[in-house]
C-alpha cells in the first residue's frame, strides 16, 4: 500500500496562504487555541517535502530547524546534495514523489509552497487535506489553489475549532 501525502496548511478565508511577499504575520498574530492539531499530524509522518522558497523562509524565520527528526526533501533547481537537515532534490517533482510514496514508511507532509502544491493537485497526489481557515480576507496574495485543477472528490472526516481558526480535515475518495 502506498504512503499517503498530507497537506496541512492554513489559508485566509479568501484562499490565500501568504501575502505576495511571503508575509505570514497576519497568520501569526491570530489567536488560536493549542497547536491546531499540529502535534498529532506531525506524529503521523516520517517525511517532509517542500520547495526551496519554503525552506528558505523556514530558515530565515525560525531559530532551530523544526523538522530535524524527520526525513526532509527540498525540491530545488539551485541547490544540490544535502546538508545536516535536508536532501535537495533536482529531479522531476512528480516522479520523485511517486517513487517516495512506494517506499516503506509513514505519511508524508507536503509543507509547501504553492507551485509544488499546484503540481500535486494537478496529479491528484494529495491523500489528506487538513486546511485551517483563518479569520482574514487578504484580497490578494499567494493562492492555495491555482486554476485549471482536475475535479477531486473528497469526504469530510471532521471539523474543529481552535480559537479563531476553523480546521477541516478531508480525505480523497
C-alpha positions as CSV (number, residue, x, y, z in Angstrom):
1,X,0.0,0.0,0.0
2,X,1.3,3.4,-1.0
3,X,2.2,6.0,1.6
4,X,-0.2,8.9,1.9
5,X,0.6,12.6,1.4
6,X,-0.9,15.1,3.8
7,X,-1.5,18.7,3.1
8,X,-1.6,20.5,6.5
9,X,-1.9,24.2,5.8
10,X,-3.5,27.5,6.8
11,X,-5.3,29.8,4.5
12,X,-7.2,33.1,4.7
13,X,-11.0,32.9,4.2
14,X,-10.5,34.0,0.6
15,X,-8.0,31.2,0.0
16,X,-4.5,32.8,0.3
17,X,-1.7,31.0,2.1
18,X,0.6,34.1,2.2
19,X,0.8,37.7,1.0
20,X,2.6,38.4,-2.2
21,X,5.9,39.0,-0.3
22,X,5.6,35.7,1.6
23,X,4.4,37.7,4.7
24,X,2.7,35.4,7.3
25,X,2.5,38.0,10.1
26,X,-1.3,38.1,9.7
27,X,-1.4,34.4,10.5
28,X,1.0,34.5,13.4
29,X,-1.0,37.4,15.1
30,X,-4.3,35.5,15.1
31,X,-5.4,34.0,18.4
32,X,-5.6,30.3,18.0
33,X,-6.0,27.6,20.6
34,X,-3.4,24.9,21.4
35,X,-1.4,23.8,18.4
36,X,-4.4,23.3,16.0
37,X,-3.7,19.6,15.7
38,X,-0.1,20.1,14.6
39,X,1.5,17.6,17.1
40,X,-1.0,14.9,16.1
41,X,-0.4,15.4,12.4
42,X,3.4,15.6,12.9
43,X,3.5,12.3,14.8
44,X,1.8,10.6,11.9
45,X,4.5,11.5,9.4
46,X,8.1,10.5,8.9
47,X,8.9,12.5,5.8
48,X,8.6,16.2,5.0
49,X,8.8,17.6,1.5
50,X,8.9,21.3,0.5
51,X,10.1,23.7,-2.1
52,X,13.3,25.8,-1.8
53,X,11.4,29.0,-1.3
54,X,9.5,27.5,1.7
55,X,12.8,26.0,3.0
56,X,14.5,29.4,2.8
57,X,11.5,31.0,4.6
58,X,11.7,28.5,7.4
59,X,15.5,29.1,7.8
60,X,15.0,32.8,7.9
61,X,12.1,32.9,10.4
62,X,12.7,30.1,12.8
63,X,15.8,29.8,15.0
64,X,16.0,26.0,15.1
65,X,15.2,23.8,12.0
66,X,11.8,22.4,13.1
67,X,11.9,19.1,11.1
68,X,15.3,17.7,12.1
69,X,13.7,14.5,13.4
70,X,12.1,13.7,10.0
71,X,13.5,12.8,6.6
72,X,13.3,16.1,4.7
73,X,13.4,16.7,1.0
74,X,13.6,20.1,-0.6
75,X,12.9,20.5,-4.3
76,X,15.3,22.9,-5.8
77,X,16.8,24.0,-9.2
78,X,19.7,25.9,-7.5
79,X,20.8,23.7,-4.6
80,X,22.3,20.1,-4.9
81,X,23.4,17.5,-2.4
82,X,22.4,17.6,1.2
83,X,23.1,19.3,4.5
84,X,22.6,18.3,8.1
85,X,18.8,18.7,7.8
86,X,17.7,18.1,4.2
87,X,18.4,16.4,0.9
88,X,18.0,18.7,-2.1
89,X,16.1,17.1,-5.0
90,X,16.8,18.2,-8.5
91,X,14.5,15.6,-10.1
92,X,11.0,15.9,-11.5
93,X,8.8,16.6,-8.5
94,X,6.0,14.3,-9.5
95,X,8.2,11.3,-10.5
96,X,10.3,11.6,-7.3
97,X,7.2,11.8,-5.1
98,X,5.5,8.8,-6.8
99,X,8.7,6.8,-6.0
100,X,8.7,8.1,-2.5
101,X,5.1,7.1,-2.0
102,X,6.0,3.5,-2.8
103,X,8.8,3.3,-0.3
104,X,8.3,1.9,3.2
105,X,7.3,4.5,5.8
106,X,4.7,6.6,7.4
107,X,2.8,9.5,5.9
108,X,4.5,12.4,4.0
109,X,3.8,16.0,4.8
110,X,3.8,18.4,1.9
111,X,4.7,21.6,3.7
112,X,4.6,24.0,0.7
113,X,4.9,26.0,-1.4
114,X,2.2,26.9,-3.8
115,X,3.9,25.7,-7.0
116,X,4.5,22.2,-5.6
117,X,1.0,22.1,-4.2
118,X,-0.3,23.0,-7.6
119,X,1.7,20.2,-9.2
120,X,0.4,17.7,-6.7
121,X,-3.2,18.8,-7.1
122,X,-3.0,18.6,-10.9
123,X,-1.7,15.0,-10.4
124,X,-4.1,14.2,-7.6
125,X,-1.2,13.2,-5.3
126,X,-2.7,14.7,-2.0
127,X,-4.5,12.0,0.0
128,X,-5.5,14.1,3.0
129,X,-6.3,17.8,3.2
130,X,-6.1,19.4,6.6
131,X,-6.9,23.0,5.9
132,X,-7.2,25.6,8.7
133,X,-9.1,28.7,7.7
134,X,-8.1,32.0,9.4
135,X,-10.4,34.9,10.1
136,X,-8.9,37.1,7.3
137,X,-9.8,38.3,3.9
138,X,-6.5,39.3,2.4
139,X,-7.8,40.3,-1.0
140,X,-4.6,39.2,-2.8
141,X,-1.5,37.0,-2.2
142,X,-0.4,33.5,-2.9
143,X,-3.4,31.4,-3.6
144,X,-3.8,27.9,-2.1
145,X,-5.4,26.7,-5.3
146,X,-4.4,27.8,-8.7
147,X,-6.6,27.5,-11.9
148,X,-7.4,24.5,-14.1
149,X,-7.3,21.8,-11.4
150,X,-8.9,18.4,-12.0
151,X,-12.2,17.6,-10.2
152,X,-11.2,15.8,-7.0
153,X,-13.8,14.3,-4.7
154,X,-13.2,14.4,-1.0
155,X,-15.0,13.2,2.1
156,X,-15.1,15.4,5.2
157,X,-13.7,13.5,8.2
158,X,-14.1,16.2,10.8
159,X,-14.1,19.9,11.6
160,X,-12.6,21.5,14.7
161,X,-12.4,25.0,16.1
162,X,-9.2,26.3,17.5
163,X,-9.9,29.8,18.9
164,X,-10.4,32.0,15.8
165,X,-9.4,29.1,13.4
166,X,-11.6,26.5,11.8
167,X,-10.0,23.3,10.6
168,X,-11.4,21.0,8.1
169,X,-10.0,17.5,7.5
170,X,-10.8,15.9,4.2
171,X,-9.7,12.6,2.7
172,X,-9.6,11.8,-1.0
173,X,-12.3,9.3,-2.0
